[in-house]
């Protein structure tokens, strides 16, 4: 009930409702006039202040990934500089070959500030399937020649964004994800994605989409529990992790695909998830963080109300209603009914016709709007940090604004650094698990069997021992003699 329960930290909302509200505010989502009981002429504006604040935070904090120091020990538990350097370069290779760290930290910061919490899963993507290899192409006729082969992708580490509403936690009041007794990741896939990831699993052939299950199979496949949650062509995949009981299970549409001990870590098990929060709630033990849109909510709503009210007043002053005495009622009714190009209206008594006195926007309302904007800046960053000039900007004004902004954003940057540290630790385990596995090549000319070998990694733009920049080549092996034999 942790996910479906409302929490006081979310102002008596569920996690899904909290995330939905935060995302709508970041996207400047505006409810319809009908939903707010507004008339057609009334203004209906949701200002972009929240999104501007998010952009200012992210653009100033997520400039480049933090530098991580790697330490390693040898078989005798002594620090090894060589092992540490090799692991550092393998980590760097894993990121620059499959991802762009500079854009990853931008998206991490954006998702974290908007949703309040970000969770990243570190996986090892290994694919096998039919590949069509083009052997010839004639651009003048459009004819293509190709051959089809069953290829194995050696695999690469990848980061996967996990929606926090899909990661079920055992307790709502354990802050660190690695301290959770158990986790359940719920994912939904189509058949193509499922086959790409699980086609080689023993029971994968028994997994069915919702549309392919008969009424009798629903009971067998636990359909009553998940039929309402999936679309017609979807497969529900449950990944269960339990460090205390050392259990790792995958269930797809009720079919058990894997039942094994935790794969990550040897003696000390870890979950393959990295997590960071934007800002803690008053109860810092709460499992999720507060979001910037939620923090700005009262000020944003007040600003919306003020601006919409001021626009309504302006609209009323542009089309001023008329006060008409009953003696002139018929004349004005006729004029409204028969619209002509004439500007002449004949009335019995002109003193009984005058514009309705409507006050326009006054200075006090502008002062109130300015006060609200200041409160929004106090809760986040001010206009200077968003790229706007102040009134009579001085060097001192800019310095003070930067100092205040850096203090506020410093905590967020600390959270992002911790997220990156978690990701590097999990990626290190991922590399140790998968990089030392031998790969297979196809049949060698003149031989029937396949050859197995340890993989080789080329790390570009690396500072070499000579002090020059170049490509570092790393080959994995069980011992040095194997590498020497291979080189010969």
C-alpha positions as CSV (number, residue, x, y, z in Angstrom):
1,X,0.0,0.0,0.0
2,X,3.0,2.3,0.0
3,X,2.4,3.5,-3.6
4,X,-1.4,3.8,-3.3
5,X,-1.4,5.5,0.1
6,X,-1.6,9.2,0.5
7,X,1.1,10.8,2.5
8,X,1.2,14.0,4.5
9,X,4.5,15.0,2.9
10,X,2.6,15.1,-0.4
11,X,-0.2,17.2,1.1
12,X,-2.4,14.0,1.4
13,X,-1.7,13.0,-2.2
14,X,-0.3,9.7,-3.5
15,X,3.1,9.6,-5.2
16,X,1.4,9.3,-8.6
17,X,-0.7,12.4,-8.0
18,X,2.3,14.3,-6.6
19,X,4.4,13.5,-9.7
20,X,1.5,14.3,-12.1
21,X,0.9,17.7,-10.4
22,X,4.6,18.6,-10.6
23,X,5.0,17.7,-14.2
24,X,1.9,19.7,-15.2
25,X,3.2,22.7,-13.4
26,X,6.6,22.4,-15.1
27,X,4.8,22.2,-18.4
28,X,2.6,25.2,-17.6
29,X,-0.5,23.0,-18.0
30,X,-3.6,25.2,-18.0
31,X,-7.0,23.7,-17.0
32,X,-9.9,24.6,-19.2
33,X,-12.2,27.5,-18.4
34,X,-15.1,25.1,-17.9
35,X,-13.1,23.2,-15.2
36,X,-12.5,26.5,-13.4
37,X,-16.1,27.9,-13.8
38,X,-14.8,30.8,-15.9
39,X,-16.7,32.6,-18.6
40,X,-15.6,32.7,-22.2
41,X,-14.2,36.3,-22.0
42,X,-12.1,35.7,-18.9
43,X,-8.4,35.3,-19.1
44,X,-7.0,31.8,-18.5
45,X,-3.2,31.9,-18.2
46,X,-0.7,29.7,-16.4
47,X,2.6,31.7,-16.4
48,X,5.9,30.0,-17.3
49,X,7.6,31.0,-14.1
50,X,8.0,27.5,-12.8
51,X,9.5,26.2,-16.0
52,X,11.9,29.2,-16.1
53,X,13.1,28.5,-12.6
54,X,13.7,24.8,-13.5
55,X,15.6,25.8,-16.6
56,X,17.7,28.3,-14.5
57,X,18.5,25.6,-12.0
58,X,19.5,23.0,-14.5
59,X,21.5,25.2,-16.8
60,X,23.7,26.4,-14.0
61,X,24.1,23.2,-12.1
62,X,24.3,20.5,-14.8
63,X,27.2,22.0,-16.8
64,X,29.5,18.9,-16.7
65,X,29.7,15.6,-14.9
66,X,31.6,15.6,-11.7
67,X,35.1,14.0,-11.6
68,X,35.2,10.7,-9.7
69,X,38.4,9.3,-8.1
70,X,38.8,5.5,-8.5
71,X,40.7,3.4,-6.0
72,X,41.4,-0.3,-6.3
73,X,43.3,-3.0,-4.4
74,X,45.2,-6.1,-5.5
75,X,44.7,-9.7,-4.4
76,X,46.7,-8.9,-1.2
77,X,44.4,-6.0,-0.4
78,X,47.0,-3.4,-1.2
79,X,46.1,-0.3,-3.1
80,X,46.9,-0.7,-6.8
81,X,47.4,2.4,-9.0
82,X,47.4,0.3,-12.2
83,X,44.1,-1.5,-11.4
84,X,42.5,1.8,-10.5
85,X,43.7,3.4,-13.7
86,X,42.4,0.5,-15.8
87,X,39.0,0.6,-14.1
88,X,38.8,4.4,-14.5
89,X,39.5,4.1,-18.2
90,X,37.0,1.2,-18.6
91,X,34.4,3.4,-16.8
92,X,35.1,6.3,-19.2
93,X,35.0,3.9,-22.2
94,X,31.6,2.6,-21.1
95,X,30.1,6.1,-20.9
96,X,31.6,7.7,-24.0
97,X,30.8,4.7,-26.3
98,X,27.1,4.3,-25.5
99,X,26.1,7.6,-24.0
100,X,26.9,11.3,-23.7
101,X,27.7,12.1,-20.1
102,X,27.2,15.8,-20.7
103,X,23.6,15.4,-21.9
104,X,22.9,12.7,-19.3
105,X,23.6,15.0,-16.4
106,X,21.3,17.6,-17.9
107,X,18.4,15.2,-18.2
108,X,19.2,13.8,-14.7
109,X,19.0,17.3,-13.2
110,X,15.8,18.1,-15.2
111,X,14.0,14.9,-14.1
112,X,15.1,15.3,-10.5
113,X,14.0,18.9,-10.1
114,X,10.7,18.3,-11.8
115,X,9.7,15.0,-10.2
116,X,11.6,15.5,-6.9
117,X,13.3,12.1,-7.2
118,X,15.2,10.4,-10.0
119,X,16.1,6.7,-10.3
120,X,18.5,5.3,-12.8
121,X,19.0,1.5,-13.5
122,X,22.3,0.4,-14.8
123,X,22.0,-2.5,-17.2
124,X,24.1,-4.5,-19.6
125,X,22.4,-4.6,-23.0
126,X,23.2,-7.7,-25.0
127,X,21.1,-8.5,-28.1
128,X,20.8,-11.5,-30.4
129,X,18.7,-11.7,-33.4
130,X,18.4,-11.6,-37.2
131,X,20.4,-8.8,-38.8
132,X,20.2,-7.9,-42.5
133,X,23.6,-6.9,-43.8
134,X,23.6,-4.9,-47.0
135,X,26.1,-6.2,-49.5
136,X,25.1,-4.0,-52.5
137,X,23.0,-1.0,-53.3
138,X,22.3,0.6,-56.7
139,X,21.1,4.2,-56.2
140,X,19.9,4.6,-59.8
141,X,17.5,1.7,-59.6
142,X,16.9,1.4,-55.8
143,X,17.8,-2.3,-55.8
144,X,19.4,-3.6,-52.6
145,X,21.2,-6.8,-52.0
146,X,21.6,-8.2,-48.5
147,X,22.2,-11.3,-46.5
148,X,20.6,-12.2,-43.2
149,X,22.7,-13.5,-40.3
150,X,21.9,-14.4,-36.7
151,X,24.3,-12.0,-34.9
152,X,25.2,-11.5,-31.2
153,X,25.8,-8.0,-30.0
154,X,28.7,-8.2,-27.5
155,X,26.8,-5.8,-25.3
156,X,27.3,-2.5,-23.6
157,X,26.4,-1.0,-20.3
158,X,23.5,1.4,-20.5
159,X,21.5,3.6,-18.1
160,X,17.7,3.3,-18.0
161,X,15.5,6.0,-16.6
162,X,13.0,4.3,-14.2
163,X,9.8,6.3,-13.5
164,X,9.5,6.6,-9.7
165,X,5.9,5.6,-9.9
166,X,7.0,2.2,-11.4
167,X,9.6,1.4,-8.7
168,X,7.7,0.0,-5.6
169,X,9.5,0.4,-2.3
170,X,9.0,-1.7,0.8
171,X,9.0,1.2,3.1
172,X,8.0,4.9,2.6
173,X,10.2,6.0,5.5
174,X,13.6,4.6,4.5
175,X,15.5,7.3,2.7
176,X,18.4,5.4,1.0
177,X,17.4,3.1,-1.8
178,X,20.2,0.7,-0.9
179,X,18.7,0.4,2.7
180,X,15.3,-0.8,1.4
181,X,14.5,-4.4,2.4
182,X,13.0,-5.1,-1.0
183,X,12.2,-3.4,-4.4
184,X,9.8,-4.2,-7.2
185,X,10.2,-2.6,-10.6
186,X,7.1,-2.8,-12.8
187,X,7.7,-2.4,-16.5
188,X,5.4,-2.7,-19.6
189,X,6.7,-3.9,-22.9
190,X,5.4,-4.8,-26.4
191,X,6.3,-8.1,-27.9
192,X,9.3,-6.8,-29.9
193,X,11.0,-5.2,-26.9
194,X,10.3,-8.3,-24.8
195,X,11.8,-10.6,-27.4
196,X,14.9,-8.4,-27.7
197,X,15.6,-8.7,-24.0
198,X,14.2,-12.1,-22.9
199,X,13.9,-14.3,-26.0
200,X,16.7,-16.6,-24.7
201,X,15.2,-17.2,-21.3
202,X,13.9,-20.7,-20.7
203,X,10.2,-19.9,-20.2
204,X,10.0,-16.9,-22.5
205,X,7.9,-18.9,-25.1
206,X,5.1,-19.2,-22.5
207,X,4.7,-15.4,-22.1
208,X,1.6,-14.0,-23.7
209,X,0.2,-10.6,-24.4
210,X,-3.2,-9.7,-23.0
211,X,-5.0,-10.3,-26.3
212,X,-3.6,-13.9,-26.6
213,X,-4.9,-15.2,-23.2
214,X,-8.0,-17.2,-23.0
215,X,-10.4,-17.1,-20.1
216,X,-8.9,-20.3,-18.7
217,X,-5.3,-19.1,-19.1
218,X,-6.1,-15.9,-17.1
219,X,-6.3,-17.8,-13.9
220,X,-3.1,-19.8,-14.7
221,X,-1.2,-16.6,-15.5
222,X,-2.5,-14.6,-12.5
223,X,-4.6,-12.5,-14.9
224,X,-7.0,-11.3,-12.3
225,X,-4.2,-9.3,-10.7
226,X,-2.7,-7.6,-13.8
227,X,-5.3,-7.7,-16.6
228,X,-6.7,-4.3,-15.7
229,X,-3.2,-2.7,-15.7
230,X,-2.0,-3.6,-19.2
231,X,-3.1,-2.6,-22.7
232,X,-4.2,-5.2,-25.2
233,X,-0.7,-5.7,-26.8
234,X,1.4,-5.3,-23.6
235,X,3.4,-7.6,-21.4
236,X,3.8,-6.8,-17.7
237,X,7.3,-7.5,-16.5
238,X,8.0,-7.6,-12.7
239,X,11.5,-7.5,-11.4
240,X,11.8,-8.3,-7.7
241,X,14.9,-7.5,-5.7
242,X,15.4,-8.5,-2.0
243,X,18.9,-8.0,-0.4
244,X,17.9,-9.5,3.0
245,X,16.7,-12.8,1.5
246,X,19.2,-12.6,-1.5
247,X,16.4,-13.0,-4.1
248,X,16.2,-11.8,-7.7
249,X,13.2,-12.8,-9.7
250,X,11.6,-11.8,-13.0
251,X,8.0,-12.5,-13.7
252,X,6.4,-11.7,-17.1
253,X,2.6,-11.9,-17.4
254,X,2.6,-14.4,-14.6
255,X,5.4,-16.6,-16.0
256,X,8.6,-17.0,-13.9
257,X,11.6,-16.2,-16.1
258,X,14.4,-16.2,-13.5
259,X,14.7,-17.1,-9.8
260,X,18.2,-16.6,-8.6
261,X,20.3,-14.9,-5.9
262,X,21.1,-11.2,-6.3
263,X,23.6,-10.8,-9.1
264,X,25.1,-7.5,-8.1
265,X,28.0,-7.8,-5.7
266,X,29.7,-10.9,-4.2
267,X,29.6,-10.9,-0.4
268,X,27.9,-7.5,-0.1
269,X,24.9,-7.3,-2.4
270,X,23.7,-4.1,-3.9
271,X,20.6,-3.0,-5.9
272,X,21.4,-1.9,-9.4
273,X,19.7,1.4,-8.9
274,X,21.0,4.9,-8.3
275,X,18.7,7.5,-6.7
276,X,18.8,11.2,-5.9
277,X,16.3,13.8,-4.6
278,X,16.0,17.5,-5.4
279,X,15.3,18.6,-1.8
280,X,14.3,16.7,1.3
281,X,10.9,17.1,3.1
282,X,10.7,18.2,6.7
283,X,10.9,14.4,7.5
284,X,14.2,13.7,5.9
285,X,13.7,9.9,6.3
286,X,10.9,10.1,3.7
287,X,11.7,7.8,0.7
288,X,11.1,10.5,-1.9
289,X,12.2,14.1,-2.3
290,X,10.3,17.4,-2.8
291,X,10.1,18.9,-6.3
292,X,10.8,22.5,-7.4
293,X,7.2,22.8,-8.9
294,X,5.7,21.7,-5.7
295,X,7.9,24.1,-3.7
296,X,6.8,27.0,-5.9
297,X,3.1,25.9,-6.0
298,X,1.6,28.5,-3.6
299,X,3.6,31.4,-5.1
300,X,2.9,30.2,-8.7
301,X,-0.9,29.9,-8.0
302,X,-1.0,33.4,-6.4
303,X,0.9,34.9,-9.4
304,X,-1.6,33.1,-11.8
305,X,-4.5,34.5,-9.9
306,X,-3.1,38.1,-9.9
307,X,-2.2,38.1,-13.6
308,X,-5.5,36.6,-14.6
309,X,-7.4,39.1,-12.5
310,X,-5.4,42.0,-13.9
311,X,-6.0,40.8,-17.4
312,X,-9.7,40.6,-16.7
313,X,-9.8,44.1,-15.4
314,X,-7.9,45.4,-18.5
315,X,-10.4,43.5,-20.7
316,X,-13.3,45.1,-19.0
317,X,-11.9,48.6,-19.4
318,X,-11.4,48.0,-23.2
319,X,-15.0,47.1,-23.7
320,X,-16.8,49.3,-21.2
321,X,-20.5,48.4,-20.4
322,X,-23.0,51.2,-20.7
323,X,-25.5,52.4,-18.1
324,X,-28.7,53.2,-19.9
325,X,-31.9,54.7,-18.5
326,X,-35.2,52.9,-19.1
327,X,-36.4,55.8,-21.3
328,X,-33.6,55.0,-23.8
329,X,-34.0,51.2,-23.6
330,X,-35.8,50.7,-27.0
331,X,-33.3,52.9,-28.9
332,X,-30.3,50.9,-27.7
333,X,-32.1,47.5,-28.2
334,X,-32.7,48.4,-31.9
335,X,-29.1,49.5,-32.4
336,X,-27.8,46.2,-31.0
337,X,-30.2,44.2,-33.1
338,X,-29.6,46.0,-36.4
339,X,-25.9,46.6,-36.7
340,X,-25.1,49.2,-39.3
341,X,-22.1,51.4,-40.3
342,X,-23.8,54.4,-38.7
343,X,-22.3,55.8,-35.5
344,X,-25.4,57.8,-34.6
345,X,-27.8,56.7,-31.8
346,X,-30.9,58.8,-31.1
347,X,-32.0,58.8,-27.5
348,X,-34.7,60.6,-25.5
349,X,-32.4,61.7,-22.7
350,X,-28.6,61.8,-23.1
351,X,-28.1,62.3,-19.4
352,X,-29.4,58.7,-18.8
353,X,-26.6,57.2,-20.9
354,X,-23.0,56.9,-19.6
355,X,-20.2,54.4,-19.3
356,X,-20.1,52.1,-16.3
357,X,-17.4,53.3,-13.9
358,X,-14.8,50.4,-13.9
359,X,-11.4,50.8,-12.3
360,X,-8.4,49.7,-14.3
361,X,-5.3,48.1,-13.0
362,X,-3.8,50.2,-10.3
363,X,-0.3,50.6,-8.8
364,X,-1.1,48.6,-5.7
365,X,-1.8,45.5,-7.8
366,X,1.5,45.9,-9.6
367,X,3.3,46.2,-6.2
368,X,1.5,43.0,-5.1
369,X,2.6,41.2,-8.3
370,X,6.2,42.4,-7.7
371,X,6.1,41.1,-4.1
372,X,4.9,37.7,-5.4
373,X,7.7,37.6,-7.9
374,X,10.2,38.3,-5.1
375,X,8.8,35.4,-3.1
376,X,9.2,33.1,-6.1
377,X,12.8,34.3,-6.3
378,X,13.4,33.6,-2.6
379,X,12.1,30.1,-3.0
380,X,14.4,29.5,-6.0
381,X,16.5,31.8,-8.2
382,X,15.9,35.4,-9.1
383,X,15.5,37.1,-12.5
384,X,19.2,37.8,-12.9
385,X,19.9,34.1,-12.7
386,X,17.4,33.5,-15.4
387,X,19.2,35.8,-17.8
388,X,17.1,39.0,-17.2
389,X,18.5,42.4,-16.3
390,X,17.5,44.1,-13.1
391,X,16.6,47.8,-12.8
392,X,19.8,49.8,-12.8
393,X,22.0,46.7,-12.6
394,X,25.2,47.2,-10.8
395,X,28.2,44.9,-10.4
396,X,27.4,44.5,-6.7
397,X,23.8,43.5,-7.5
398,X,25.0,40.8,-9.8
399,X,27.6,39.5,-7.2
400,X,25.0,39.3,-4.4
401,X,22.5,37.5,-6.7
402,X,25.2,35.0,-7.8
403,X,26.2,34.4,-4.2
404,X,22.7,33.7,-3.0
405,X,21.9,31.6,-6.1
406,X,25.1,29.5,-5.6
407,X,24.1,28.8,-2.0
408,X,20.7,27.5,-3.0
409,X,21.9,25.6,-6.0
410,X,24.8,24.1,-4.1
411,X,22.6,21.7,-2.3
412,X,21.1,20.5,-5.6
413,X,24.6,20.0,-7.1
414,X,25.5,17.9,-4.0
415,X,22.6,15.7,-4.7
416,X,23.6,15.3,-8.4
417,X,27.2,14.5,-7.3
418,X,25.9,11.8,-5.0
419,X,23.8,10.4,-7.9
420,X,26.8,10.3,-10.1
421,X,28.9,8.5,-7.4
422,X,26.2,5.9,-7.0
423,X,26.0,5.4,-10.8
424,X,29.8,4.9,-11.0
425,X,29.8,2.4,-8.2
426,X,27.0,0.3,-9.9
427,X,28.6,0.7,-13.3
428,X,31.9,-0.7,-11.8
429,X,30.1,-3.8,-10.6
430,X,28.4,-4.0,-14.0
431,X,31.8,-3.9,-15.8
432,X,33.3,-6.5,-13.5
433,X,30.3,-8.8,-14.0
434,X,30.2,-8.6,-17.8
435,X,33.5,-7.3,-19.3
436,X,35.4,-10.4,-18.2
437,X,33.1,-12.7,-20.0
438,X,34.6,-14.3,-23.2
439,X,33.1,-13.4,-26.5
440,X,32.6,-15.7,-29.5
441,X,33.3,-15.0,-33.1
442,X,31.9,-16.9,-36.0
443,X,33.5,-19.9,-37.7
444,X,37.1,-19.4,-38.6
445,X,38.1,-20.1,-42.2
446,X,39.0,-23.8,-42.4
447,X,37.6,-24.6,-39.0
448,X,34.2,-25.7,-37.8
449,X,34.3,-24.5,-34.2
450,X,34.0,-20.9,-32.9
451,X,36.9,-19.2,-31.1
452,X,36.4,-17.5,-27.8
453,X,38.5,-14.6,-26.6
454,X,38.5,-11.8,-24.0
455,X,37.3,-8.5,-25.3
456,X,39.5,-5.5,-26.2
457,X,38.6,-1.9,-25.5
458,X,39.9,1.2,-27.2
459,X,39.6,4.4,-25.1
460,X,40.1,7.5,-27.3
461,X,41.5,10.8,-26.2
462,X,43.3,9.4,-23.2
463,X,46.4,10.9,-21.5
464,X,49.0,8.2,-22.0
465,X,52.1,7.5,-19.8
466,X,54.2,9.7,-22.1
467,X,52.0,12.7,-21.3
468,X,50.6,12.7,-24.9
469,X,46.9,12.3,-25.9
470,X,46.1,9.1,-27.8
471,X,44.0,5.9,-27.8
472,X,44.5,3.6,-24.9
473,X,44.0,-0.1,-25.7
474,X,42.9,-2.4,-22.8
475,X,42.7,-6.2,-23.2
476,X,41.2,-8.4,-20.5
477,X,42.7,-11.7,-19.7
478,X,43.0,-14.2,-16.8
479,X,46.8,-13.6,-16.6
480,X,49.6,-11.8,-18.4
481,X,50.8,-14.9,-20.2
482,X,47.5,-15.1,-22.1
483,X,48.0,-11.6,-23.5
484,X,51.6,-12.3,-24.4
485,X,50.5,-15.5,-26.3
486,X,47.8,-13.6,-28.0
487,X,50.1,-10.8,-29.1
488,X,52.6,-13.4,-30.6
